[in-house]
């Protein structure tokens, strides 16, 4: 038994010299001290040791176990420390370095997709406007026909900063902002972040992008909405993408519609990306409610208009098959570089 112990210790001392990684050190630990390790096994033979030698032998074995543990631990700690340092060095960013022209990063996939749709919209006579992300409750809700006690406020869990100021929950806040500043006729769109109380998972983030279009003129009708949106979607999603308009409800439009598009991954068959439905809901739209026009100083007897709103992150996610919503917000250059 004594010889065996010495033999194992000798083996440990020579094996440790060849260990190059912390994983190899761990493997050696298992080989010697694991459940079926070489030293651990010897404890099982203690019963066979004559009673008068048992105490001394037990001590010897325990000492050997501690020694082996010390030898392996020291190497393991040393190696895992240097592995961590190496990793940190590799990922180190020197902020004082001159920027190499070839390494200035890449545009975010959401930005790239927005640039595509912006070109389509400007080609159709829309101008881009901007709206604030930190917004008065008045613009986000009240002036788009969602009074304080309106049940549709439950549809959106909002992040309030004060009772009157919140992170906008929808880009529809630009509807009253546009009507306040521009006299009809106007045809505008806006793009930006909106915020809702949501925990992050594969499909939810507390901030996401929306695109909103607004057109106000004399005699704008539902046929214009259907025509213009169909054209935008064909150009944006591809000529062959099938879309379906169906009746819906939004407080700021009457009548309201929602548009479903055929899933561009499974072509309508049903797949994980569209939750098996073969299609997905892409936008809400409708004829701007006369009361909204009126509240915002536009005479509904003279003017009418349509509005539409997209959740925007979904399109680049589908186009590039990005499985996780979280990476869209981390701005990791290794992720972004793929979308040049
Ligand atoms: N603001 C709506 C939302 O966040 C989307 C929307 C629906 C916008 C209908 C519109 C519209 O302009 O007409 O769910």
Boltz pocket constraint, residues with backbone or C-beta under 6 A from the ligand:
constraints:
  - pocket:
      binder: B
      contacts: [[A, 169], [A, 170], [A, 171], [A, 172], [A, 212], [A, 213], [A, 250], [A, 252], [A, 253], [A, 257], [A, 283], [A, 284], [A, 285], [A, 286], [A, 307], [A, 308], [A, 309], [A, 310]]
      max_distance: 6.0
